[in-house]
């Protein structure tokens, strides 16, 4: 009897080992295929002239190139911009024709079920939690991230969690003005919150130029979380090519050729991962000598 038990244990161990090897082999195969596809994509972009890169970059971010459609849309969040001597008096404010902070959310089947449960990650909040608050009322649990602020969180609604952490293309600590800002990759943040295996239904990414490195890290990593997220709102800052928390944080109103190639490659990577843009809202300002806007607010769904 004892021999039979040991034999069964050995067979089970062998079976588990073989299974793990198959899983590892499959992951390596996927990684190699992704690497080959991305290398081909990079090569095709490098073959373009500087003028062709600019034409394609303007094209892929243009509202006329919205590749997906959404039948049911909500626009949560937003605060009026006021010019007034008494900023606390909402009734006397002079409103601009935009609501800063308003985001676009698609409710089509398979994206965000009304009434939840749903999980939202929101990166970049400053002093405006209007979007996050409305998504909690919608039925979602929301995790909001921003390492650059400190807020009074005593009156937050249940389901809204504020973290003084940031997202970046690598995990590190940024020191500025006496503050130590902890930044993590999206995958490390998910692990930090214990959300491995959970579906993130919506990500809002307003990272002041860091979105380029964040997206590239996620879209080229074997363990990236982003390719499994069904809906993504990204504010692309072309005037902050390296991010405001980088060693080169300043605004750039002239687009350098290497940055243009990197921007185009990032957006093509998003599309290669199955994301399709269904809304683009360009800023009025343009990069010098081009028809490309300084900032684009875009919303993507994964097909």
Backbone bond lengths (Angstrom), bond angles and torsions (degrees), N, CA, C in turn:
res aa  C-N    CA-C-N  psi(-1)  N-CA   C-N-CA  omega(-1)  CA-C   N-CA-C  phi
1 X - - - 1.460 - - 1.522 109.91 -
2 X 1.368 114.89 -43.92 1.449 119.04 -179.09 1.525 111.43 -63.09
3 X 1.364 117.39 -39.88 1.464 121.03 177.95 1.528 111.05 -62.02
4 X 1.318 115.80 -41.31 1.468 119.78 179.76 1.530 110.83 -63.13
5 X 1.325 116.22 -38.52 1.461 119.91 179.20 1.526 111.22 -65.88
6 X 1.353 115.35 -44.15 1.462 118.89 178.93 1.531 111.33 -63.81
7 X 1.316 115.52 -38.01 1.470 119.94 178.56 1.542 110.08 -63.31
8 X 1.320 115.58 -42.01 1.466 119.83 178.94 1.527 110.60 -63.22
9 X 1.356 115.77 -40.98 1.467 119.74 178.92 1.516 110.52 -63.09
10 X 1.353 116.30 -44.05 1.462 120.09 -179.83 1.530 110.76 -62.26
11 X 1.332 116.10 -42.99 1.466 119.85 179.72 1.528 111.14 -63.31
12 X 1.336 115.48 -40.37 1.455 119.64 178.37 1.518 111.20 -64.20
13 X 1.359 116.20 -41.91 1.462 120.66 -179.97 1.520 110.92 -63.24
14 X 1.330 115.65 -44.13 1.467 120.41 178.52 1.525 110.35 -61.59
15 X 1.332 115.40 -42.71 1.460 119.59 -179.84 1.519 112.37 -62.27
16 X 1.331 115.88 -43.58 1.457 119.59 179.00 1.523 111.41 -64.79
17 X 1.343 116.04 -41.11 1.462 120.66 179.39 1.524 111.20 -61.76
18 X 1.334 115.81 -45.04 1.470 120.26 179.10 1.530 110.28 -62.48
19 X 1.331 114.88 -42.53 1.459 118.96 179.46 1.517 112.43 -60.82
20 X 1.344 116.05 -43.48 1.458 120.38 178.48 1.518 111.12 -64.13
21 X 1.323 116.57 -38.79 1.461 119.98 178.04 1.519 111.47 -62.99
22 X 1.336 116.54 -41.08 1.461 120.07 177.17 1.529 111.08 -61.65
23 X 1.354 116.16 -41.33 1.465 120.40 179.92 1.527 110.50 -63.74
24 X 1.339 115.83 -46.48 1.463 120.43 179.70 1.531 110.50 -61.99
25 X 1.331 116.06 -42.33 1.464 120.27 179.61 1.522 111.13 -63.19
26 X 1.331 115.54 -40.48 1.466 119.64 178.90 1.524 111.08 -64.50
27 X 1.346 116.71 -41.59 1.457 120.13 178.56 1.523 111.17 -64.41
28 X 1.320 116.42 -41.54 1.460 120.03 178.55 1.528 110.98 -64.03
29 X 1.346 116.00 -38.18 1.461 119.97 178.56 1.513 110.77 -64.07
30 X 1.342 116.10 -45.07 1.461 120.45 177.62 1.521 110.31 -60.75
31 X 1.351 116.04 -43.67 1.457 120.43 179.62 1.516 111.60 -60.40
32 X 1.361 116.81 -43.35 1.461 120.30 178.75 1.525 110.81 -63.94
33 X 1.357 116.55 -42.16 1.464 120.38 -179.61 1.524 110.46 -64.20
34 X 1.346 116.41 -41.82 1.456 119.57 178.06 1.521 110.61 -63.49
35 X 1.341 116.16 -40.87 1.456 120.56 -179.72 1.521 110.81 -63.20
36 X 1.338 116.91 -43.25 1.462 121.07 179.05 1.517 110.45 -63.47
37 X 1.363 116.74 -45.91 1.456 120.60 -179.69 1.521 110.98 -61.98
38 X 1.332 117.24 -42.61 1.452 120.19 -178.13 1.518 111.02 -69.88
39 X 1.326 116.81 -34.68 1.464 119.73 177.30 1.524 110.53 -63.97
40 X 1.336 115.80 -40.85 1.463 119.65 177.78 1.519 111.14 -65.50
41 X 1.348 116.08 -39.22 1.458 120.54 177.88 1.518 110.71 -63.69
42 X 1.342 116.29 -45.90 1.462 120.71 179.43 1.527 111.07 -61.20
43 X 1.324 116.36 -41.34 1.466 120.83 -179.72 1.526 111.26 -63.69
44 X 1.338 116.34 -39.95 1.466 119.63 -179.73 1.519 111.53 -66.59
45 X 1.342 117.39 -34.34 1.468 120.66 178.77 1.520 110.66 -74.25
46 X 1.329 116.85 -39.11 1.472 120.14 178.97 1.525 111.66 -64.58
47 X 1.326 116.57 -24.55 1.465 120.28 -179.46 1.530 112.59 -76.13
48 X 1.329 116.61 -11.10 1.458 120.48 -179.30 1.527 110.83 -79.75
49 X 1.323 115.58 150.87 1.459 119.94 172.87 1.529 108.92 -76.14
50 X 1.334 117.57 166.10 1.466 120.92 178.50 1.527 110.73 -57.76
51 X 1.317 117.15 -41.14 1.465 121.04 179.77 1.519 110.75 -65.18
52 X 1.325 117.06 -41.53 1.468 120.64 -179.81 1.531 111.39 -65.92
53 X 1.334 116.42 -36.39 1.472 119.78 177.04 1.526 109.98 -62.11
54 X 1.337 117.07 -44.99 1.463 120.55 -179.93 1.527 111.19 -63.80
55 X 1.311 116.57 -40.18 1.473 120.22 179.19 1.520 110.32 -63.24
56 X 1.334 116.20 -44.71 1.464 119.65 -179.44 1.527 111.64 -68.59
57 X 1.329 117.36 -38.05 1.459 120.50 179.83 1.524 110.60 -63.80
58 X 1.321 116.50 -44.17 1.469 119.67 176.17 1.533 110.38 -61.55
59 X 1.312 116.49 -39.51 1.465 121.78 -177.22 1.527 111.91 -66.49
60 X 1.349 117.63 -46.34 1.470 119.49 -174.04 1.521 112.65 -70.40
61 X 1.350 117.75 -19.75 1.460 121.25 179.10 1.527 113.21 -101.68
62 X 1.306 116.54 -2.82 1.454 120.88 -175.40 1.527 111.97 -72.03
63 X 1.340 118.39 141.93 1.465 120.71 174.55 1.527 112.88 -58.39
64 X 1.330 116.79 -24.83 1.468 119.81 179.78 1.525 112.25 -72.60
65 X 1.346 116.40 -9.49 1.466 119.65 -178.17 1.531 111.82 -106.85
66 X 1.286 118.84 26.29 1.460 121.61 177.65 1.525 108.46 -66.28
67 X 1.346 115.89 111.26 1.462 122.02 -170.50 1.522 113.60 -89.55
68 X 1.307 117.29 -10.46 1.461 120.66 -179.33 1.524 108.98 -128.11
69 X 1.308 115.10 158.91 1.458 120.80 177.80 1.515 109.74 -121.89
70 X 1.316 115.43 150.07 1.456 121.54 177.63 1.521 108.20 -128.79
71 X 1.320 116.70 128.97 1.464 120.82 -177.16 1.527 112.37 -85.93
72 X 1.346 116.83 -29.68 1.459 120.78 -175.95 1.527 109.04 -126.47
73 X 1.336 116.69 115.68 1.464 121.89 -173.63 1.527 110.08 -130.44
74 X 1.328 115.43 141.05 1.461 121.51 168.78 1.521 108.28 -123.04
75 X 1.344 116.09 159.57 1.462 121.92 -177.63 1.526 109.42 -128.16
76 X 1.327 117.72 73.26 1.465 119.54 -177.61 1.524 112.36 -73.69
77 X 1.343 114.36 151.46 1.454 120.48 172.69 1.515 113.67 89.34
78 X 1.317 114.29 179.37 1.453 122.09 176.74 1.511 112.95 115.40
79 X 1.313 115.10 140.70 1.460 122.64 175.56 1.517 108.67 -130.04
80 X 1.328 116.05 140.05 1.461 118.54 178.19 1.521 109.62 -71.11
81 X 1.311 114.23 146.56 1.465 120.37 174.54 1.521 108.75 -88.75
82 X 1.313 117.29 126.83 1.468 121.32 -175.55 1.525 111.39 -117.32
83 X 1.307 114.87 142.42 1.464 121.40 169.89 1.521 105.38 -122.22
84 X 1.331 116.57 100.38 1.458 119.81 -171.27 1.532 109.23 -157.88
85 X 1.310 114.72 148.64 1.469 119.11 178.78 1.514 111.93 -71.83
86 X 1.345 117.16 -19.84 1.471 122.42 178.60 1.521 108.86 -120.36
87 X 1.343 117.32 79.81 1.471 120.06 -173.47 1.514 113.98 -62.54
88 X 1.332 118.47 -19.24 1.461 119.84 178.79 1.520 112.80 -80.72
89 X 1.336 116.54 -9.88 1.469 121.06 -179.98 1.524 108.49 -93.84
90 X 1.323 117.29 95.04 1.463 122.21 -175.62 1.533 111.62 -61.54
91 X 1.326 117.51 -30.92 1.461 120.30 -173.78 1.529 112.79 -72.23
92 X 1.312 116.49 -21.67 1.465 118.58 -177.01 1.518 113.03 -102.68
93 X 1.331 116.57 10.41 1.470 118.27 -177.70 1.529 111.34 -77.63
94 X 1.331 114.40 150.63 1.464 121.06 173.89 1.523 107.48 -97.74
95 X 1.319 116.38 110.74 1.461 120.20 -173.86 1.524 112.14 -85.30
96 X 1.319 114.50 136.55 1.453 121.52 170.87 1.533 108.42 -79.28
97 X 1.322 117.96 163.71 1.471 119.11 -176.86 1.533 113.34 -78.29
98 X 1.329 118.73 23.87 1.463 121.26 175.89 1.520 108.85 -136.59
99 X 1.314 115.01 157.66 1.455 120.85 170.41 1.516 107.27 -109.33
100 X 1.296 117.11 104.63 1.453 120.53 -179.62 1.525 109.78 -68.53
101 X 1.313 116.76 128.60 1.454 121.07 -179.41 1.517 114.71 103.15
102 X 1.324 116.67 -9.66 1.465 119.85 177.63 1.523 109.94 -70.34
103 X 1.329 116.73 134.00 1.456 121.75 -179.43 1.525 109.97 -121.14
104 X 1.316 115.14 165.29 1.460 121.58 -179.19 1.524 109.18 -109.93
105 X 1.330 116.13 131.25 1.463 121.35 -179.62 1.530 108.52 -130.56
106 X 1.316 116.36 126.60 1.459 122.12 177.92 1.528 109.34 -92.68
107 X 1.331 115.97 133.30 1.464 121.39 -177.54 1.518 112.67 -108.17
108 X 1.327 117.53 13.86 1.467 119.49 -179.34 1.521 111.41 -60.24
109 X 1.328 116.07 161.85 1.463 121.93 -177.19 1.526 111.32 -51.49
110 X 1.332 115.58 134.77 1.452 121.82 176.16 1.514 114.24 85.08
111 X 1.329 117.92 0.59 1.457 119.71 -177.12 1.518 112.64 -107.01
112 X 1.327 117.67 -61.50 1.458 120.14 -177.15 1.526 108.41 -148.17
113 X 1.309 117.96 101.84 1.462 120.05 -176.27 1.521 112.12 -70.37
114 X 1.350 118.27 128.47 1.471 119.85 177.42 1.529 111.11 -58.77
115 X 1.310 116.33 133.83 1.455 120.45 179.82 1.500 114.61 86.96
116 X 1.336 116.91 -3.58 1.468 121.55 176.09 1.514 112.49 73.33
117 X 1.348 117.04 -166.94 1.470 124.31 -1.37 1.524 111.58 -73.81
118 X 1.297 116.09 145.12 1.456 120.91 178.30 1.521 108.42 -148.91
119 X 1.325 115.16 157.72 1.458 121.74 -175.79 1.525 108.98 -123.86
120 X 1.321 116.69 125.88 1.463 122.80 -177.79 1.524 109.41 -121.42
121 X 1.337 116.63 133.55 1.455 122.93 170.04 1.534 106.86 -108.83
122 X 1.338 116.57 128.75 1.460 121.05 -179.38 1.522 109.33 -125.48
123 X 1.332 116.31 116.97 1.460 122.20 -177.40 1.527 109.81 -108.37
124 X 1.346 115.77 119.86 1.454 121.52 -179.52 1.516 110.88 97.34
125 X 1.337 117.15 96.37 1.470 120.01 -175.78 1.528 112.67 -121.89
126 X 1.318 118.51 -26.50 1.467 122.39 -174.63 1.528 108.84 51.19
127 X 1.349 116.38 -121.18 1.466 119.34 179.39 1.528 111.70 -111.71
128 X 1.323 116.98 19.00 1.467 121.09 -174.85 1.523 110.43 -121.44
129 X 1.319 116.15 107.61 1.463 121.84 177.37 1.524 111.29 -108.67
130 X 1.326 117.27 24.16 1.469 120.05 -176.83 1.532 111.90 -66.32
131 X 1.336 117.25 -42.27 1.470 119.97 177.96 1.517 110.36 -63.26
132 X 1.311 116.43 -47.44 1.460 120.67 -177.20 1.527 111.27 -63.60
133 X 1.330 117.19 -40.33 1.460 121.45 179.92 1.522 111.00 -64.27
134 X 1.321 116.98 -42.53 1.467 119.81 179.78 1.533 111.20 -68.25
135 X 1.324 117.74 -33.15 1.467 119.22 177.92 1.525 110.83 -69.97
136 X 1.347 118.00 -31.14 1.467 120.69 173.54 1.525 109.87 -65.68
137 X 1.329 117.02 -43.05 1.466 120.55 177.78 1.522 110.99 -62.99
138 X 1.309 116.23 -29.84 1.467 121.51 177.95 1.527 111.35 -68.22
139 X 1.331 116.68 -23.90 1.454 121.21 178.40 1.509 115.06 122.01
140 X 1.336 116.76 6.68 1.464 120.58 -177.06 1.531 111.32 -95.26
141 X 1.322 115.15 154.18 1.458 121.76 164.26 1.524 106.67 -89.73
142 X 1.331 116.08 128.23 1.462 120.59 -174.17 1.520 109.82 -119.22
143 X 1.328 115.73 132.55 1.461 122.41 172.00 1.525 107.29 -114.50
144 X 1.337 115.68 116.45 1.459 122.39 -177.49 1.524 109.68 -107.03
145 X 1.333 116.25 137.06 1.462 121.80 -173.39 1.526 110.62 -126.93
146 X 1.332 115.84 134.30 1.461 120.83 171.65 1.530 108.19 -167.67
147 X 1.340 118.44 114.20 1.472 119.92 -178.77 1.518 113.53 -83.90
148 X 1.337 117.31 -4.38 1.465 120.27 -173.02 1.523 113.35 -96.92
149 X 1.343 118.21 -1.36 1.470 120.82 -175.58 1.527 110.49 -127.97
150 X 1.308 114.77 165.29 1.458 122.62 169.32 1.524 106.87 -137.02
151 X 1.320 117.10 119.29 1.455 121.91 -172.43 1.523 111.62 -115.78
152 X 1.322 115.33 158.09 1.459 121.25 169.75 1.525 107.55 -80.75
153 X 1.319 116.90 107.51 1.469 121.38 -174.77 1.530 112.24 -102.14
154 X 1.327 117.33 12.95 1.468 119.31 -174.79 1.526 112.67 -68.13
155 X 1.343 117.28 -26.80 1.464 120.02 -175.92 1.527 113.10 -104.97
156 X 1.320 117.37 16.06 1.462 119.52 -179.05 1.527 110.82 -68.25
157 X 1.329 117.15 144.78 1.463 119.29 176.90 1.527 111.25 -71.36
158 X 1.320 116.28 154.36 1.464 120.30 174.47 1.532 109.12 -58.72
159 X 1.308 114.61 136.53 1.459 119.17 -179.07 1.511 113.96 99.82
160 X 1.339 117.88 -9.81 1.463 121.81 176.64 1.521 109.00 -108.63
161 X 1.329 115.36 117.22 1.461 122.48 -175.45 1.526 109.28 -118.67
162 X 1.327 116.68 124.71 1.457 121.62 -179.25 1.525 109.09 -104.71
163 X 1.340 115.56 131.48 1.466 121.77 179.62 1.528 108.49 -124.11
164 X 1.325 116.62 130.59 1.455 120.91 178.16 1.527 109.64 -87.51
165 X 1.308 113.80 56.07 1.459 123.62 178.68 1.524 107.45 -127.68
166 X 1.335 115.81 157.37 1.450 120.17 178.12 1.511 111.26 -123.90
167 X 1.326 115.25 165.04 1.458 120.98 177.50 1.520 108.58 -110.68
168 X 1.328 116.42 145.14 1.460 121.33 -178.85 1.525 108.15 -153.96
169 X 1.328 114.70 179.32 1.452 119.48 177.89 1.519 113.46 -79.59
170 X 1.335 117.44 -4.18 1.462 123.04 174.78 1.527 108.50 -150.79
171 X 1.295 117.47 162.58 1.461 122.02 178.55 1.524 109.03 -95.87
172 X 1.347 116.06 120.57 1.453 120.50 -177.28 1.529 108.73 -164.34
173 X 1.328 116.76 178.32 1.462 122.02 178.85 1.518 108.95 -118.54
174 X 1.324 115.34 125.46 1.461 121.87 179.65 1.525 108.98 -101.07
175 X 1.325 117.13 129.25 1.471 121.96 -179.56 1.530 108.98 -108.50
176 X 1.341 114.93 125.91 1.461 119.70 180.00 1.526 109.67 -157.07
177 X 1.329 116.49 131.51 1.450 121.26 176.24 1.514 114.13 56.29
178 X 1.308 117.22 34.39 1.455 121.26 -179.25 1.518 114.46 80.46
179 X 1.336 116.91 1.93 1.471 121.45 178.29 1.512 110.45 -103.21
180 X 1.312 115.96 140.81 1.467 122.28 173.09 1.526 107.03 -106.35
181 X 1.317 116.54 110.22 1.462 121.75 -175.85 1.522 109.58 -101.91
182 X 1.314 115.55 118.56 1.460 120.11 -179.53 1.524 109.63 -86.45
183 X 1.322 115.58 123.18 1.457 122.43 179.93 1.519 109.29 -118.20
184 X 1.342 116.00 140.92 1.455 121.33 -179.30 1.521 110.26 -135.72
185 X 1.314 115.64 156.44 1.455 118.54 168.65 1.524 108.53 -67.88
186 X 1.315 116.69 160.71 1.460 120.52 179.39 1.523 110.74 -59.56
187 X 1.311 116.95 -40.54 1.466 120.57 179.43 1.526 111.06 -62.68
188 X 1.327 117.05 -42.59 1.470 120.05 178.80 1.524 111.45 -67.26
189 X 1.331 117.90 -35.07 1.467 120.69 177.17 1.523 111.45 -65.50
190 X 1.309 116.16 -42.79 1.469 120.54 177.58 1.525 109.74 -59.66
191 X 1.317 116.15 -43.28 1.470 120.64 178.47 1.534 110.28 -66.32
192 X 1.317 117.06 -40.25 1.466 122.18 -179.66 1.529 111.43 -60.63
193 X 1.331 116.94 -36.98 1.462 121.48 -179.36 1.528 113.11 -88.03
194 X 1.322 116.61 -2.58 1.463 119.97 -179.68 1.511 113.58 72.07
195 X 1.345 116.66 30.99 1.462 121.08 -176.52 1.527 112.99 -101.78
196 X 1.330 117.71 15.63 1.463 119.20 177.43 1.528 109.40 -58.25
197 X 1.328 115.22 134.10 1.463 119.82 178.88 1.515 113.83 86.56
198 X 1.339 118.32 -9.87 1.458 121.31 178.17 1.531 110.57 -90.38
199 X 1.311 115.62 147.37 1.456 121.21 178.08 1.527 109.98 -81.94
200 X 1.323 116.60 122.07 1.462 121.00 169.61 1.521 106.31 -90.77
201 X 1.329 117.03 118.77 1.459 120.84 -172.35 1.523 113.46 -86.31
202 X 1.327 116.56 -26.21 1.468 119.01 -175.72 1.526 108.24 -154.18
203 X 1.331 115.65 134.29 1.468 121.24 174.24 1.521 108.44 -122.41
204 X 1.328 115.14 128.39 1.470 121.75 171.02 1.524 107.16 -105.87
205 X 1.325 116.42 124.22 1.461 121.22 -174.68 1.524 109.69 -123.88
206 X 1.317 115.58 102.92 1.466 122.61 175.77 1.524 106.50 -125.55
207 X 1.329 115.86 86.85 1.459 121.40 -167.33 1.523 113.76 -116.02
208 X 1.330 117.48 18.04 1.468 121.63 172.71 1.529 113.20 52.50
209 X 1.315 116.09 47.72 1.455 120.94 176.58 1.514 114.84 98.51
210 X 1.333 117.63 -19.15 1.470 119.67 177.64 1.533 112.05 -74.55
211 X 1.344 115.85 -10.31 1.471 118.37 -178.48 1.523 112.47 -59.91
212 X 1.328 117.04 -29.18 1.468 119.13 -178.59 1.530 111.03 -65.01
213 X 1.325 116.91 -47.15 1.472 119.48 179.55 1.522 111.26 -72.30
214 X 1.334 117.88 -34.31 1.471 121.45 178.60 1.521 110.23 -61.92
215 X 1.312 116.29 -50.03 1.468 120.52 -178.15 1.526 110.99 -65.31
216 X 1.325 116.83 -43.81 1.465 119.06 -178.91 1.523 111.89 -62.74
217 X 1.343 116.54 -40.12 1.464 119.22 178.59 1.524 110.87 -63.62
218 X 1.321 116.86 -44.01 1.455 120.79 -177.90 1.527 112.62 -69.27
219 X 1.309 116.82 -38.01 1.462 120.70 -174.97 1.525 113.26 -81.62
220 X 1.331 117.31 -9.17 1.464 120.27 177.32 1.526 112.41 -114.53
221 X 1.324 117.64 -3.88 1.460 121.41 -178.91 1.523 110.90 -87.80
222 X 1.325 115.69 141.21 1.461 120.56 177.31 1.524 110.91 -67.46
223 X 1.328 116.96 -24.14 1.464 121.55 -177.28 1.525 111.68 -110.74
224 X 1.327 117.69 23.52 1.452 121.03 -179.02 1.523 112.45 -64.30
225 X 1.319 115.41 140.29 1.463 122.33 178.81 1.521 110.99 -86.08
226 X 1.331 117.02 -35.52 1.457 122.63 -171.63 1.533 114.69 -55.25
227 X 1.350 120.03 -41.64 1.469 118.74 -177.70 1.527 115.00 -62.00
228 X 1.354 117.65 -9.03 1.469 119.89 177.49 1.534 112.52 -102.67
229 X 1.328 116.74 1.01 1.466 120.84 -178.85 1.527 108.71 -86.93
230 X 1.340 119.10 128.40 1.465 120.26 -174.91 1.519 115.09 -77.35
231 X 1.349 118.33 -21.81 1.466 119.38 -175.59 1.529 110.04 -145.72
232 X 1.335 114.08 138.55 1.469 120.25 -171.50 1.518 109.64 -142.68
233 X 1.339 115.60 128.93 1.468 120.78 173.50 1.529 107.23 -111.95
234 X 1.332 116.25 120.18 1.468 121.15 -177.81 1.517 110.05 -124.19
235 X 1.320 115.72 130.46 1.454 120.84 170.31 1.524 106.70 -98.39
236 X 1.336 115.61 109.30 1.462 121.11 -179.40 1.525 109.43 -86.22
237 X 1.337 115.39 121.07 1.460 121.55 178.17 1.527 108.64 -104.79
238 X 1.310 116.86 96.76 1.454 119.72 179.32 1.528 111.62 -78.25
239 X 1.338 116.78 -16.14 1.466 119.66 178.39 1.524 111.99 -84.99
240 X 1.337 118.02 -7.95 1.467 122.51 172.80 1.536 108.14 -119.36
241 X 1.320 117.95 73.77 1.470 119.93 -172.40 1.521 114.41 -63.56
242 X 1.350 117.10 -23.61 1.463 119.77 -178.19 1.515 113.34 -114.41
243 X 1.324 117.74 -2.60 1.457 120.98 178.52 1.516 112.29 91.94
244 X 1.325 116.40 146.60 1.461 120.73 -176.56 1.520 112.97 -74.89
245 X 1.327 118.66 -10.95 1.462 121.19 176.84 1.527 112.13 -103.62
246 X 1.322 116.07 12.44 1.461 120.29 -179.12 1.525 110.49 -91.16
247 X 1.328 116.00 -179.63 1.468 120.78 176.71 1.525 111.40 -72.82
248 X 1.342 117.19 -12.94 1.463 122.40 179.03 1.528 107.90 -129.23
249 X 1.347 117.89 75.27 1.459 121.23 -168.49 1.522 116.23 -86.09
250 X 1.331 117.58 -5.43 1.458 119.99 -170.54 1.518 114.37 -72.78
251 X 1.353 114.13 163.67 1.460 120.53 176.15 1.524 109.84 -73.00
252 X 1.335 115.17 143.89 1.463 121.18 177.63 1.528 107.53 -128.27
253 X 1.323 116.09 111.40 1.462 119.76 -178.34 1.527 112.28 -90.39
254 X 1.333 116.48 -9.05 1.466 121.55 173.25 1.523 108.37 -109.28
255 X 1.309 116.62 129.24 1.465 121.56 -175.98 1.522 110.20 -86.20
256 X 1.330 116.17 120.08 1.455 120.97 176.94 1.524 110.90 -78.04
257 X 1.335 118.30 145.32 1.469 120.85 -177.09 1.529 113.74 -55.36
258 X 1.354 117.54 -42.02 1.468 119.82 -179.76 1.523 111.40 -64.58
259 X 1.340 117.07 -37.59 1.459 120.15 178.52 1.527 110.83 -68.27
260 X 1.320 116.75 -39.33 1.467 120.17 178.63 1.526 110.81 -61.24
261 X 1.326 116.43 -42.24 1.471 120.71 177.78 1.531 110.40 -63.08
262 X 1.336 116.43 -43.17 1.466 120.85 -179.68 1.528 111.18 -64.31
263 X 1.326 116.78 -41.65 1.464 120.38 179.23 1.530 110.64 -62.77
264 X 1.319 116.06 -47.32 1.469 120.33 -179.12 1.522 110.87 -62.53
265 X 1.337 116.66 -41.55 1.463 121.12 179.55 1.533 110.61 -62.39
266 X 1.331 117.05 -40.74 1.463 120.95 179.74 1.521 111.04 -61.17
267 X 1.320 116.50 -46.56 1.470 120.06 -177.76 1.522 110.71 -68.22
268 X 1.309 117.15 -38.10 1.468 119.94 176.11 1.534 110.90 -64.91
269 X 1.332 116.93 -34.79 1.463 120.13 175.79 1.528 111.09 -63.95
270 X 1.331 116.59 -40.89 1.465 120.29 176.02 1.519 110.88 -57.16
271 X 1.320 115.79 -45.76 1.467 120.39 -179.75 1.530 111.01 -66.07
272 X 1.338 116.22 -39.27 1.467 119.51 179.02 1.522 111.75 -64.64
273 X 1.349 117.14 -26.69 1.462 121.75 178.06 1.520 112.27 -81.65
274 X 1.325 117.52 0.46 1.459 121.03 176.38 1.513 115.06 101.93
275 X 1.333 117.96 2.37 1.466 120.50 -179.97 1.527 110.19 -83.42
276 X 1.330 115.18 140.55 1.450 122.22 177.44 1.526 109.17 -128.42
277 X 1.313 116.30 128.92 1.454 120.93 -178.96 1.521 110.06 -75.54
278 X 1.340 116.81 129.63 1.456 118.20 175.42 1.523 112.31 -116.55
279 X 1.336 117.18 -3.11 1.463 119.06 172.82 1.518 109.77 -153.59
280 X 1.329 115.72 139.57 1.461 122.22 174.89 1.523 107.99 -139.38
281 X 1.346 115.00 126.82 1.468 120.70 178.30 1.524 108.44 -121.94
282 X 1.327 117.67 98.34 1.476 119.86 -178.39 1.518 112.48 -78.07
283 X 1.333 114.55 149.12 1.460 122.09 173.29 1.527 108.87 -72.81
284 X 1.332 116.31 158.11 1.466 119.40 -178.54 1.523 112.41 -72.33
285 X 1.332 117.88 -30.97 1.454 120.71 -178.42 1.522 112.05 -71.97
286 X 1.338 116.32 148.96 1.458 121.92 -177.99 1.529 110.52 -121.40
287 X 1.340 114.50 149.53 1.453 119.97 171.31 1.524 109.38 -67.71
288 X 1.312 116.50 143.86 1.464 121.81 -173.45 1.528 112.17 -54.25
289 X 1.337 115.40 126.58 1.454 121.21 175.50 1.508 115.60 74.77
290 X 1.339 117.38 12.03 1.463 120.49 -178.68 1.526 110.00 -133.59
291 X 1.322 114.90 171.62 1.470 121.52 172.84 1.523 110.59 -100.31
292 X 1.340 116.57 14.61 1.469 122.19 -176.70 1.524 109.26 -91.16
293 X 1.321 116.28 130.81 1.462 121.03 -177.62 1.529 111.43 -74.04
294 X 1.327 114.98 157.58 1.461 120.64 178.06 1.527 111.56 -69.01
295 X 1.324 116.31 -35.94 1.458 122.80 -175.39 1.527 108.74 -139.77
296 X 1.324 116.26 141.26 1.464 122.33 172.63 1.528 109.06 -128.72
297 X 1.316 116.58 128.62 1.461 120.25 169.53 1.518 107.18 -95.80
298 X 1.333 116.22 119.49 1.459 120.56 -174.07 1.526 110.92 -128.09
299 X 1.313 116.07 149.99 1.451 121.96 175.18 1.517 109.48 -127.50
300 X 1.324 115.50 134.06 1.467 122.15 -173.41 1.528 109.95 -126.45
301 X 1.311 116.33 144.71 1.457 121.13 169.86 1.530 108.12 -123.48
302 X 1.326 114.33 146.37 1.468 119.09 -177.10 1.526 109.21 -94.30
303 X 1.309 114.55 123.19 1.459 120.72 -178.84 1.510 111.41 -94.26
